[in-house]
């Protein structure tokens, strides 16, 4: 798994998604401090945004390819 860092610039969609799944798993498992929960939540938000940007970019490419037909 990719280590949790604040630098998202070098994460692929798959890496970001995998890390997001891990963040959710840790939050659902509980047993962590409030500070740890908040840090994970913030990281999860950043990863979710990154994944959405990847998906939006893919959608635009698909739409452009369909329009070219």
N, CA, C, O and CB atoms as a CASP TS submission, in Angstrom:
PFRMAT TS
TARGET T0000
AUTHOR 0000-0000-0000
METHOD Language model
MODEL 1
PARENT N/A
ATOM      1  N   UNK     1       0.830  -1.187   0.000  1.00  0.00           N
ATOM      2  CA  UNK     1       0.000   0.000   0.000  1.00  0.00           C
ATOM      3  C   UNK     1       0.872   1.247   0.000  1.00  0.00           C
ATOM      4  O   UNK     1       1.948   1.261   0.597  1.00  0.00           O
ATOM      5  CB  UNK     1      -0.943   0.000   1.206  1.00  0.00           C
ATOM      6  N   UNK     2       0.409   2.279  -0.663  1.00  0.00           N
ATOM      7  CA  UNK     2       1.113   3.542  -0.697  1.00  0.00           C
ATOM      8  C   UNK     2       1.047   4.185   0.683  1.00  0.00           C
ATOM      9  O   UNK     2      -0.030   4.232   1.278  1.00  0.00           O
ATOM     10  CB  UNK     2       0.520   4.476  -1.774  1.00  0.00           C
ATOM     11  N   UNK     3       2.145   4.675   1.201  1.00  0.00           N
ATOM     12  CA  UNK     3       2.096   5.338   2.502  1.00  0.00           C
ATOM     13  C   UNK     3       1.260   6.603   2.436  1.00  0.00           C
ATOM     14  O   UNK     3       1.204   7.265   1.400  1.00  0.00           O
ATOM     15  CB  UNK     3       3.504   5.667   2.990  1.00  0.00           C
ATOM     16  N   UNK     4       0.621   6.931   3.527  1.00  0.00           N
ATOM     17  CA  UNK     4      -0.207   8.126   3.560  1.00  0.00           C
ATOM     18  C   UNK     4       0.678   9.353   3.648  1.00  0.00           C
ATOM     19  O   UNK     4       1.358   9.585   4.647  1.00  0.00           O
ATOM     20  CB  UNK     4      -1.193   8.083   4.738  1.00  0.00           C
ATOM     21  N   UNK     5       0.652  10.122   2.594  1.00  0.00           N
ATOM     22  CA  UNK     5       1.399  11.371   2.550  1.00  0.00           C
ATOM     23  C   UNK     5       0.455  12.457   2.098  1.00  0.00           C
ATOM     24  O   UNK     5      -0.641  12.171   1.616  1.00  0.00           O
ATOM     25  CB  UNK     5       2.635  11.272   1.610  1.00  0.00           C
ATOM     26  N   UNK     6       0.867  13.699   2.246  1.00  0.00           N
ATOM     27  CA  UNK     6       0.040  14.804   1.794  1.00  0.00           C
ATOM     28  C   UNK     6       0.242  15.096   0.322  1.00  0.00           C
ATOM     29  O   UNK     6      -0.517  15.870  -0.262  1.00  0.00           O
ATOM     30  CB  UNK     6       0.332  16.036   2.605  1.00  0.00           C
ATOM     31  N   UNK     7       1.252  14.493  -0.293  1.00  0.00           N
ATOM     32  CA  UNK     7       1.556  14.754  -1.694  1.00  0.00           C
ATOM     33  C   UNK     7       0.792  13.770  -2.566  1.00  0.00           C
ATOM     34  O   UNK     7       1.121  12.585  -2.615  1.00  0.00           O
ATOM     35  CB  UNK     7       3.076  14.657  -1.961  1.00  0.00           C
ATOM     36  N   UNK     8      -0.224  14.266  -3.252  1.00  0.00           N
ATOM     37  CA  UNK     8      -1.046  13.421  -4.120  1.00  0.00           C
ATOM     38  C   UNK     8      -0.559  13.420  -5.548  1.00  0.00           C
ATOM     39  O   UNK     8      -1.061  12.641  -6.358  1.00  0.00           O
ATOM     40  CB  UNK     8      -2.479  13.871  -4.081  1.00  0.00           C
ATOM     41  N   UNK     9       0.403  14.263  -5.892  1.00  0.00           N
ATOM     42  CA  UNK     9       0.754  14.503  -7.279  1.00  0.00           C
ATOM     43  C   UNK     9       1.264  13.272  -8.001  1.00  0.00           C
ATOM     44  O   UNK     9       1.132  13.180  -9.221  1.00  0.00           O
ATOM     45  CB  UNK     9       1.775  15.570  -7.354  1.00  0.00           C
ATOM     46  N   UNK    10       1.841  12.329  -7.285  1.00  0.00           N
ATOM     47  CA  UNK    10       2.413  11.178  -7.965  1.00  0.00           C
ATOM     48  C   UNK    10       1.588   9.908  -7.810  1.00  0.00           C
ATOM     49  O   UNK    10       2.051   8.825  -8.167  1.00  0.00           O
ATOM     50  CB  UNK    10       3.792  10.935  -7.457  1.00  0.00           C
ATOM     51  N   UNK    11       0.375  10.024  -7.285  1.00  0.00           N
ATOM     52  CA  UNK    11      -0.481   8.853  -7.118  1.00  0.00           C
ATOM     53  C   UNK    11      -1.276   8.580  -8.388  1.00  0.00           C
ATOM     54  O   UNK    11      -1.853   9.491  -8.982  1.00  0.00           O
ATOM     55  CB  UNK    11      -1.431   9.046  -5.931  1.00  0.00           C
ATOM     56  N   UNK    12      -1.298   7.330  -8.791  1.00  0.00           N
ATOM     57  CA  UNK    12      -2.189   6.935  -9.884  1.00  0.00           C
ATOM     58  C   UNK    12      -3.589   6.776  -9.317  1.00  0.00           C
ATOM     59  O   UNK    12      -3.781   6.787  -8.101  1.00  0.00           O
ATOM     60  CB  UNK    12      -1.707   5.611 -10.571  1.00  0.00           C
ATOM     61  N   UNK    13      -4.564   6.630 -10.203  1.00  0.00           N
ATOM     62  CA  UNK    13      -5.933   6.409  -9.752  1.00  0.00           C
ATOM     63  C   UNK    13      -6.004   5.166  -8.873  1.00  0.00           C
ATOM     64  O   UNK    13      -6.644   5.172  -7.821  1.00  0.00           O
ATOM     65  CB  UNK    13      -6.884   6.273 -10.954  1.00  0.00           C
ATOM     66  N   UNK    14      -5.343   4.107  -9.313  1.00  0.00           N
ATOM     67  CA  UNK    14      -5.392   2.840  -8.573  1.00  0.00           C
ATOM     68  C   UNK    14      -4.772   2.977  -7.190  1.00  0.00           C
ATOM     69  O   UNK    14      -5.295   2.433  -6.218  1.00  0.00           O
ATOM     70  CB  UNK    14      -4.675   1.738  -9.355  1.00  0.00           C
ATOM     71  N   UNK    15      -3.668   3.695  -7.096  1.00  0.00           N
ATOM     72  CA  UNK    15      -3.019   3.903  -5.801  1.00  0.00           C
ATOM     73  C   UNK    15      -3.901   4.734  -4.874  1.00  0.00           C
ATOM     74  O   UNK    15      -4.044   4.419  -3.693  1.00  0.00           O
ATOM     75  CB  UNK    15      -1.658   4.587  -5.988  1.00  0.00           C
ATOM     76  N   UNK    16      -4.488   5.795  -5.417  1.00  0.00           N
ATOM     77  CA  UNK    16      -5.356   6.658  -4.611  1.00  0.00           C
ATOM     78  C   UNK    16      -6.575   5.879  -4.139  1.00  0.00           C
ATOM     79  O   UNK    16      -6.976   5.999  -2.981  1.00  0.00           O
ATOM     80  CB  UNK    16      -5.792   7.903  -5.416  1.00  0.00           C
ATOM     81  N   UNK    17      -7.166   5.086  -5.018  1.00  0.00           N
ATOM     82  CA  UNK    17      -8.343   4.292  -4.653  1.00  0.00           C
ATOM     83  C   UNK    17      -7.986   3.274  -3.580  1.00  0.00           C
ATOM     84  O   UNK    17      -8.737   3.087  -2.623  1.00  0.00           O
ATOM     85  CB  UNK    17      -8.926   3.579  -5.888  1.00  0.00           C
ATOM     86  N   UNK    18      -6.843   2.617  -3.736  1.00  0.00           N
ATOM     87  CA  UNK    18      -6.411   1.617  -2.763  1.00  0.00           C
ATOM     88  C   UNK    18      -6.188   2.255  -1.388  1.00  0.00           C
ATOM     89  O   UNK    18      -6.593   1.704  -0.364  1.00  0.00           O
ATOM     90  CB  UNK    18      -5.123   0.924  -3.244  1.00  0.00           C
ATOM     91  N   UNK    19      -5.545   3.412  -1.381  1.00  0.00           N
ATOM     92  CA  UNK    19      -5.306   4.093  -0.112  1.00  0.00           C
ATOM     93  C   UNK    19      -6.616   4.570   0.502  1.00  0.00           C
ATOM     94  O   UNK    19      -6.784   4.524   1.721  1.00  0.00           O
ATOM     95  CB  UNK    19      -4.353   5.276  -0.309  1.00  0.00           C
ATOM     96  N   UNK    20      -7.547   5.029  -0.334  1.00  0.00           N
ATOM     97  CA  UNK    20      -8.856   5.462   0.159  1.00  0.00           C
ATOM     98  C   UNK    20      -9.597   4.298   0.808  1.00  0.00           C
ATOM     99  O   UNK    20     -10.214   4.466   1.859  1.00  0.00           O
ATOM    100  CB  UNK    20      -9.697   6.055  -0.986  1.00  0.00           C
ATOM    101  N   UNK    21      -9.542   3.134   0.198  1.00  0.00           N
ATOM    102  CA  UNK    21     -10.165   1.944   0.780  1.00  0.00           C
ATOM    103  C   UNK    21      -9.561   1.650   2.152  1.00  0.00           C
ATOM    104  O   UNK    21     -10.281   1.308   3.090  1.00  0.00           O
ATOM    105  CB  UNK    21      -9.995   0.723  -0.157  1.00  0.00           C
ATOM    106  N   UNK    22      -8.247   1.783   2.267  1.00  0.00           N
ATOM    107  CA  UNK    22      -7.571   1.539   3.541  1.00  0.00           C
ATOM    108  C   UNK    22      -7.979   2.569   4.594  1.00  0.00           C
ATOM    109  O   UNK    22      -8.166   2.221   5.760  1.00  0.00           O
ATOM    110  CB  UNK    22      -6.053   1.561   3.348  1.00  0.00           C
ATOM    111  N   UNK    23      -8.117   3.815   4.197  1.00  0.00           N
ATOM    112  CA  UNK    23      -8.554   4.866   5.116  1.00  0.00           C
ATOM    113  C   UNK    23      -9.948   4.535   5.644  1.00  0.00           C
ATOM    114  O   UNK    23     -10.193   4.615   6.848  1.00  0.00           O
ATOM    115  CB  UNK    23      -8.549   6.254   4.415  1.00  0.00           C
ATOM    116  N   UNK    24     -10.846   4.169   4.758  1.00  0.00           N
ATOM    117  CA  UNK    24     -12.211   3.829   5.165  1.00  0.00           C
ATOM    118  C   UNK    24     -12.204   2.626   6.101  1.00  0.00           C
ATOM    119  O   UNK    24     -12.926   2.610   7.097  1.00  0.00           O
ATOM    120  CB  UNK    24     -13.090   3.540   3.931  1.00  0.00           C
ATOM    121  N   UNK    25     -11.396   1.624   5.786  1.00  0.00           N
ATOM    122  CA  UNK    25     -11.318   0.433   6.632  1.00  0.00           C
ATOM    123  C   UNK    25     -10.878   0.807   8.044  1.00  0.00           C
ATOM    124  O   UNK    25     -11.449   0.327   9.023  1.00  0.00           O
ATOM    125  CB  UNK    25     -10.348  -0.600   6.027  1.00  0.00           C
ATOM    126  N   UNK    26      -9.864   1.662   8.149  1.00  0.00           N
ATOM    127  CA  UNK    26      -9.370   2.070   9.462  1.00  0.00           C
ATOM    128  C   UNK    26     -10.416   2.872  10.227  1.00  0.00           C
ATOM    129  O   UNK    26     -10.574   2.693  11.435  1.00  0.00           O
ATOM    130  CB  UNK    26      -8.092   2.889   9.315  1.00  0.00           C
ATOM    131  N   UNK    27     -11.129   3.755   9.533  1.00  0.00           N
ATOM    132  CA  UNK    27     -12.169   4.536  10.191  1.00  0.00           C
ATOM    133  C   UNK    27     -13.310   3.638  10.669  1.00  0.00           C
ATOM    134  O   UNK    27     -13.825   3.820  11.772  1.00  0.00           O
ATOM    135  CB  UNK    27     -12.705   5.612   9.243  1.00  0.00           C
ATOM    136  N   UNK    28     -13.697   2.684   9.850  1.00  0.00           N
ATOM    137  CA  UNK    28     -14.779   1.778  10.229  1.00  0.00           C
ATOM    138  C   UNK    28     -14.387   0.866  11.381  1.00  0.00           C
ATOM    139  O   UNK    28     -15.230   0.494  12.198  1.00  0.00           O
ATOM    140  CB  UNK    28     -15.200   0.944   9.038  1.00  0.00           C
ATOM    141  N   UNK    29     -13.110   0.504  11.448  1.00  0.00           N
ATOM    142  CA  UNK    29     -12.644  -0.397  12.506  1.00  0.00           C
ATOM    143  C   UNK    29     -12.673   0.282  13.873  1.00  0.00           C
ATOM    144  O   UNK    29     -12.843  -0.381  14.896  1.00  0.00           O
ATOM    145  CB  UNK    29     -11.226  -0.887  12.198  1.00  0.00           C
ATOM    146  N   UNK    30     -12.509   1.595  13.888  1.00  0.00           N
ATOM    147  CA  UNK    30     -12.525   2.319  15.154  1.00  0.00           C
ATOM    148  C   UNK    30     -11.285   2.041  15.977  1.00  0.00           C
ATOM    149  O   UNK    30     -10.274   1.555  15.470  1.00  0.00           O
ATOM    150  CB  UNK    30     -13.758   1.959  15.949  1.00  0.00           C
ATOM    151  N   UNK    31     -11.383   2.359  17.265  1.00  0.00           N
ATOM    152  CA  UNK    31     -10.275   2.122  18.173  1.00  0.00           C
ATOM    153  C   UNK    31      -9.122   3.076  18.019  1.00  0.00           C
ATOM    154  O   UNK    31      -8.016   2.791  18.478  1.00  0.00           O
ATOM    155  CB  UNK    31      -9.786   0.762  17.998  1.00  0.00           C
ATOM    156  N   UNK    32      -9.357   4.208  17.378  1.00  0.00           N
ATOM    157  CA  UNK    32      -8.306   5.205  17.199  1.00  0.00           C
ATOM    158  C   UNK    32      -8.738   6.503  17.869  1.00  0.00           C
ATOM    159  O   UNK    32      -9.915   6.706  18.168  1.00  0.00           O
ATOM    160  CB  UNK    32      -8.000   5.434  15.688  1.00  0.00           C
ATOM    161  N   UNK    33      -7.780   7.359  18.094  1.00  0.00           N
ATOM    162  CA  UNK    33      -8.086   8.617  18.776  1.00  0.00           C
ATOM    163  C   UNK    33      -8.858   9.554  17.844  1.00  0.00           C
ATOM    164  O   UNK    33      -8.919   9.357  16.631  1.00  0.00           O
ATOM    165  CB  UNK    33      -6.788   9.297  19.269  1.00  0.00           C
ATOM    166  N   UNK    34      -9.437  10.571  18.461  1.00  0.00           N
ATOM    167  CA  UNK    34     -10.151  11.580  17.682  1.00  0.00           C
ATOM    168  C   UNK    34      -9.212  12.255  16.691  1.00  0.00           C
ATOM    169  O   UNK    34      -9.581  12.492  15.540  1.00  0.00           O
ATOM    170  CB  UNK    34     -10.788  12.626  18.607  1.00  0.00           C
ATOM    171  N   UNK    35      -8.010  12.562  17.134  1.00  0.00           N
ATOM    172  CA  UNK    35      -7.042  13.218  16.255  1.00  0.00           C
ATOM    173  C   UNK    35      -6.692  12.329  15.067  1.00  0.00           C
ATOM    174  O   UNK    35      -6.606  12.799  13.932  1.00  0.00           O
ATOM    175  CB  UNK    35      -5.771  13.581  17.034  1.00  0.00           C
ATOM    176  N   UNK    36      -6.490  11.033  15.338  1.00  0.00           N
ATOM    177  CA  UNK    36      -6.194  10.096  14.250  1.00  0.00           C
ATOM    178  C   UNK    36      -7.383   9.983  13.294  1.00  0.00           C
ATOM    179  O   UNK    36      -7.212   9.919  12.076  1.00  0.00           O
ATOM    180  CB  UNK    36      -5.833   8.708  14.817  1.00  0.00           C
ATOM    181  N   UNK    37      -8.584   9.959  13.863  1.00  0.00           N
ATOM    182  CA  UNK    37      -9.790   9.889  13.032  1.00  0.00           C
ATOM    183  C   UNK    37      -9.914  11.106  12.131  1.00  0.00           C
ATOM    184  O   UNK    37     -10.232  10.983  10.948  1.00  0.00           O
ATOM    185  CB  UNK    37     -11.034   9.763  13.907  1.00  0.00           C
ATOM    186  N   UNK    38      -9.663  12.270  12.689  1.00  0.00           N
ATOM    187  CA  UNK    38      -9.750  13.498  11.891  1.00  0.00           C
ATOM    188  C   UNK    38      -8.698  13.527  10.792  1.00  0.00           C
ATOM    189  O   UNK    38      -8.980  13.942   9.668  1.00  0.00           O
ATOM    190  CB  UNK    38      -9.595  14.726  12.785  1.00  0.00           C
ATOM    191  N   UNK    39      -7.490  13.089  11.113  1.00  0.00           N
ATOM    192  CA  UNK    39      -6.431  13.052  10.105  1.00  0.00           C
ATOM    193  C   UNK    39      -6.786  12.082   8.984  1.00  0.00           C
ATOM    194  O   UNK    39      -6.583  12.380   7.807  1.00  0.00           O
ATOM    195  CB  UNK    39      -5.091  12.656  10.745  1.00  0.00           C
ATOM    196  N   UNK    40      -7.315  10.925   9.355  1.00  0.00           N
ATOM    197  CA  UNK    40      -7.732   9.955   8.334  1.00  0.00           C
ATOM    198  C   UNK    40      -8.877  10.505   7.494  1.00  0.00           C
ATOM    199  O   UNK    40      -8.890  10.335   6.275  1.00  0.00           O
ATOM    200  CB  UNK    40      -8.153   8.630   8.989  1.00  0.00           C
ATOM    201  N   UNK    41      -9.832  11.160   8.133  1.00  0.00           N
ATOM    202  CA  UNK    41     -10.972  11.741   7.418  1.00  0.00           C
ATOM    203  C   UNK    41     -10.483  12.759   6.394  1.00  0.00           C
ATOM    204  O   UNK    41     -10.916  12.745   5.241  1.00  0.00           O
ATOM    205  CB  UNK    41     -11.962  12.406   8.406  1.00  0.00           C
ATOM    206  N   UNK    42      -9.580  13.640   6.817  1.00  0.00           N
ATOM    207  CA  UNK    42      -9.054  14.652   5.901  1.00  0.00           C
ATOM    208  C   UNK    42      -8.292  14.002   4.749  1.00  0.00           C
ATOM    209  O   UNK    42      -8.417  14.428   3.601  1.00  0.00           O
ATOM    210  CB  UNK    42      -8.140  15.632   6.652  1.00  0.00           C
ATOM    211  N   UNK    43      -7.505  12.971   5.054  1.00  0.00           N
ATOM    212  CA  UNK    43      -6.776  12.262   3.998  1.00  0.00           C
ATOM    213  C   UNK    43      -7.765  11.604   3.036  1.00  0.00           C
ATOM    214  O   UNK    43      -7.578  11.636   1.820  1.00  0.00           O
ATOM    215  CB  UNK    43      -5.819  11.197   4.607  1.00  0.00           C
ATOM    216  N   UNK    44      -8.808  11.014   3.590  1.00  0.00           N
ATOM    217  CA  UNK    44      -9.827  10.387   2.759  1.00  0.00           C
ATOM    218  C   UNK    44     -10.503  11.380   1.829  1.00  0.00           C
ATOM    219  O   UNK    44     -10.768  11.066   0.669  1.00  0.00           O
ATOM    220  CB  UNK    44     -10.862   9.718   3.627  1.00  0.00           C
ATOM    221  N   UNK    45     -10.780  12.571   2.329  1.00  0.00           N
ATOM    222  CA  UNK    45     -11.387  13.610   1.481  1.00  0.00           C
ATOM    223  C   UNK    45     -10.461  13.979   0.328  1.00  0.00           C
ATOM    224  O   UNK    45     -10.908  14.130  -0.809  1.00  0.00           O
ATOM    225  CB  UNK    45     -11.716  14.865   2.314  1.00  0.00           C
ATOM    226  N   UNK    46      -9.168  14.124   0.624  1.00  0.00           N
ATOM    227  CA  UNK    46      -8.213  14.451  -0.433  1.00  0.00           C
ATOM    228  C   UNK    46      -8.128  13.337  -1.470  1.00  0.00           C
ATOM    229  O   UNK    46      -8.079  13.594  -2.673  1.00  0.00           O
ATOM    230  CB  UNK    46      -6.834  14.715   0.164  1.00  0.00           C
ATOM    231  N   UNK    47      -8.111  12.106  -0.989  1.00  0.00           N
ATOM    232  CA  UNK    47      -8.039  10.966  -1.911  1.00  0.00           C
ATOM    233  C   UNK    47      -9.310  10.846  -2.743  1.00  0.00           C
ATOM    234  O   UNK    47      -9.243  10.550  -3.936  1.00  0.00           O
ATOM    235  CB  UNK    47      -7.799   9.666  -1.135  1.00  0.00           C
ATOM    236  N   UNK    48     -10.467  11.072  -2.126  1.00  0.00           N
ATOM    237  CA  UNK    48     -11.733  11.004  -2.858  1.00  0.00           C
ATOM    238  C   UNK    48     -11.768  12.078  -3.948  1.00  0.00           C
ATOM    239  O   UNK    48     -12.232  11.824  -5.060  1.00  0.00           O
ATOM    240  CB  UNK    48     -12.936  11.174  -1.889  1.00  0.00           C
ATOM    241  N   UNK    49     -11.281  13.267  -3.629  1.00  0.00           N
ATOM    242  CA  UNK    49     -11.218  14.343  -4.622  1.00  0.00           C
ATOM    243  C   UNK    49     -10.298  13.962  -5.769  1.00  0.00           C
ATOM    244  O   UNK    49     -10.630  14.175  -6.935  1.00  0.00           O
ATOM    245  CB  UNK    49     -10.741  15.651  -3.975  1.00  0.00           C
ATOM    246  N   UNK    50      -9.146  13.400  -5.440  1.00  0.00           N
ATOM    247  CA  UNK    50      -8.196  12.975  -6.470  1.00  0.00           C
ATOM    248  C   UNK    50      -8.819  11.905  -7.370  1.00  0.00           C
ATOM    249  O   UNK    50      -8.697  11.974  -8.593  1.00  0.00           O
ATOM    250  CB  UNK    50      -6.901  12.441  -5.822  1.00  0.00           C
ATOM    251  N   UNK    51      -9.481  10.925  -6.771  1.00  0.00           N
ATOM    252  CA  UNK    51     -10.134   9.884  -7.569  1.00  0.00           C
ATOM    253  C   UNK    51     -11.204  10.483  -8.473  1.00  0.00           C
ATOM    254  O   UNK    51     -11.328  10.095  -9.634  1.00  0.00           O
ATOM    255  CB  UNK    51     -10.754   8.815  -6.656  1.00  0.00           C
ATOM    256  N   UNK    52     -11.978  11.429  -7.943  1.00  0.00           N
ATOM    257  CA  UNK    52     -13.010  12.067  -8.752  1.00  0.00           C
ATOM    258  C   UNK    52     -12.400  12.825  -9.919  1.00  0.00           C
ATOM    259  O   UNK    52     -12.954  12.812 -11.018  1.00  0.00           O
ATOM    260  CB  UNK    52     -13.849  13.010  -7.898  1.00  0.00           C
ATOM    261  N   UNK    53     -11.273  13.481  -9.700  1.00  0.00           N
ATOM    262  CA  UNK    53     -10.596  14.196 -10.787  1.00  0.00           C
ATOM    263  C   UNK    53     -10.135  13.217 -11.865  1.00  0.00           C
ATOM    264  O   UNK    53     -10.274  13.498 -13.055  1.00  0.00           O
ATOM    265  CB  UNK    53      -9.391  14.997 -10.244  1.00  0.00           C
ATOM    266  N   UNK    54      -9.590  12.075 -11.459  1.00  0.00           N
ATOM    267  CA  UNK    54      -9.181  11.051 -12.427  1.00  0.00           C
ATOM    268  C   UNK    54     -10.384  10.574 -13.238  1.00  0.00           C
ATOM    269  O   UNK    54     -10.308  10.449 -14.460  1.00  0.00           O
ATOM    270  CB  UNK    54      -8.513   9.854 -11.706  1.00  0.00           C
ATOM    271  N   UNK    55     -11.496  10.310 -12.547  1.00  0.00           N
ATOM    272  CA  UNK    55     -12.689   9.814 -13.239  1.00  0.00           C
ATOM    273  C   UNK    55     -13.284  10.876 -14.161  1.00  0.00           C
ATOM    274  O   UNK    55     -13.734  10.560 -15.263  1.00  0.00           O
ATOM    275  CB  UNK    55     -13.739   9.360 -12.222  1.00  0.00           C
ATOM    276  N   UNK    56     -13.288  12.123 -13.718  1.00  0.00           N
ATOM    277  CA  UNK    56     -13.786  13.204 -14.572  1.00  0.00           C
ATOM    278  C   UNK    56     -12.935  13.339 -15.833  1.00  0.00           C
ATOM    279  O   UNK    56     -13.464  13.545 -16.925  1.00  0.00           O
ATOM    280  CB  UNK    56     -13.803  14.535 -13.801  1.00  0.00           C
ATOM    281  N   UNK    57     -11.619  13.223 -15.680  1.00  0.00           N
ATOM    282  CA  UNK    57     -10.723  13.291 -16.837  1.00  0.00           C
ATOM    283  C   UNK    57     -10.975  12.151 -17.808  1.00  0.00           C
ATOM    284  O   UNK    57     -10.983  12.348 -19.023  1.00  0.00           O
ATOM    285  CB  UNK    57      -9.270  13.269 -16.383  1.00  0.00           C
ATOM    286  N   UNK    58     -11.181  10.958 -17.265  1.00  0.00           N
ATOM    287  CA  UNK    58     -11.473   9.801 -18.120  1.00  0.00           C
ATOM    288  C   UNK    58     -12.796   9.995 -18.842  1.00  0.00           C
ATOM    289  O   UNK    58     -12.921   9.665 -20.022  1.00  0.00           O
ATOM    290  CB  UNK    58     -11.507   8.503 -17.290  1.00  0.00           C
ATOM    291  N   UNK    59     -13.792  10.538 -18.124  1.00  0.00           N
ATOM    292  CA  UNK    59     -15.108  10.777 -18.729  1.00  0.00           C
ATOM    293  C   UNK    59     -14.991  11.770 -19.884  1.00  0.00           C
ATOM    294  O   UNK    59     -15.620  11.592 -20.927  1.00  0.00           O
ATOM    295  CB  UNK    59     -16.107  11.304 -17.671  1.00  0.00           C
ATOM    296  N   UNK    60     -14.189  12.809 -19.695  1.00  0.00           N
ATOM    297  CA  UNK    60     -14.008  13.807 -20.759  1.00  0.00           C
ATOM    298  C   UNK    60     -13.347  13.181 -21.985  1.00  0.00           C
ATOM    299  O   UNK    60     -13.725  13.486 -23.116  1.00  0.00           O
ATOM    300  CB  UNK    60     -13.162  14.993 -20.251  1.00  0.00           C
ATOM    301  N   UNK    61     -12.368  12.313 -21.768  1.00  0.00           N
ATOM    302  CA  UNK    61     -11.705  11.638 -22.889  1.00  0.00           C
ATOM    303  C   UNK    61     -12.674  10.729 -23.633  1.00  0.00           C
ATOM    304  O   UNK    61     -12.665  10.679 -24.863  1.00  0.00           O
ATOM    305  CB  UNK    61     -10.505  10.828 -22.391  1.00  0.00           C
ATOM    306  N   UNK    62     -13.498  10.020 -22.895  1.00  0.00           N
ATOM    307  CA  UNK    62     -14.490   9.140 -23.528  1.00  0.00           C
ATOM    308  C   UNK    62     -15.496   9.956 -24.314  1.00  0.00           C
ATOM    309  O   UNK    62     -15.819   9.622 -25.454  1.00  0.00           O
ATOM    310  CB  UNK    62     -15.214   8.283 -22.474  1.00  0.00           C
ATOM    311  N   UNK    63     -15.991  11.027 -23.709  1.00  0.00           N
ATOM    312  CA  UNK    63     -16.956  11.896 -24.400  1.00  0.00           C
ATOM    313  C   UNK    63     -16.344  12.484 -25.682  1.00  0.00           C
ATOM    314  O   UNK    63     -17.015  12.582 -26.709  1.00  0.00           O
ATOM    315  CB  UNK    63     -17.421  13.039 -23.459  1.00  0.00           C
ATOM    316  N   UNK    64     -15.072  12.869 -25.607  1.00  0.00           N
ATOM    317  CA  UNK    64     -14.407  13.424 -26.786  1.00  0.00           C
ATOM    318  C   UNK    64     -14.245  12.367 -27.867  1.00  0.00           C
ATOM    319  O   UNK    64     -14.410  12.652 -29.053  1.00  0.00           O
ATOM    320  CB  UNK    64     -13.041  14.003 -26.410  1.00  0.00           C
ATOM    321  N   UNK    65     -13.923  11.156 -27.459  1.00  0.00           N
ATOM    322  CA  UNK    65     -13.770  10.065 -28.434  1.00  0.00           C
ATOM    323  C   UNK    65     -15.093   9.721 -29.096  1.00  0.00           C
ATOM    324  O   UNK    65     -15.140   9.433 -30.292  1.00  0.00           O
ATOM    325  CB  UNK    65     -13.193   8.820 -27.759  1.00  0.00           C
ATOM    326  N   UNK    66     -16.156   9.750 -28.326  1.00  0.00           N
ATOM    327  CA  UNK    66     -17.496   9.463 -28.883  1.00  0.00           C
ATOM    328  C   UNK    66     -17.904  10.571 -29.839  1.00  0.00           C
ATOM    329  O   UNK    66     -18.482  10.309 -30.893  1.00  0.00           O
ATOM    330  CB  UNK    66     -18.555   9.314 -27.748  1.00  0.00           C
ATOM    331  N   UNK    67     -17.597  11.821 -29.464  1.00  0.00           N
ATOM    332  CA  UNK    67     -17.950  12.953 -30.312  1.00  0.00           C
ATOM    333  C   UNK    67     -17.203  12.931 -31.639  1.00  0.00           C
ATOM    334  O   UNK    67     -17.705  13.442 -32.640  1.00  0.00           O
ATOM    335  CB  UNK    67     -17.668  14.250 -29.587  1.00  0.00           C
ATOM    336  N   UNK    68     -16.010  12.344 -31.657  1.00  0.00           N
ATOM    337  CA  UNK    68     -15.202  12.275 -32.879  1.00  0.00           C
ATOM    338  C   UNK    68     -15.725  11.237 -33.867  1.00  0.00           C
ATOM    339  O   UNK    68     -15.365  11.253 -35.044  1.00  0.00           O
ATOM    340  CB  UNK    68     -13.761  11.959 -32.529  1.00  0.00           C
ATOM    341  N   UNK    69     -16.575  10.339 -33.381  1.00  0.00           N
ATOM    342  CA  UNK    69     -17.105   9.291 -34.292  1.00  0.00           C
ATOM    343  C   UNK    69     -18.096   9.814 -35.271  1.00  0.00           C
ATOM    344  O   UNK    69     -18.618   9.054 -36.088  1.00  0.00           O
ATOM    345  CB  UNK    69     -17.747   8.189 -33.512  1.00  0.00           C
TER
END
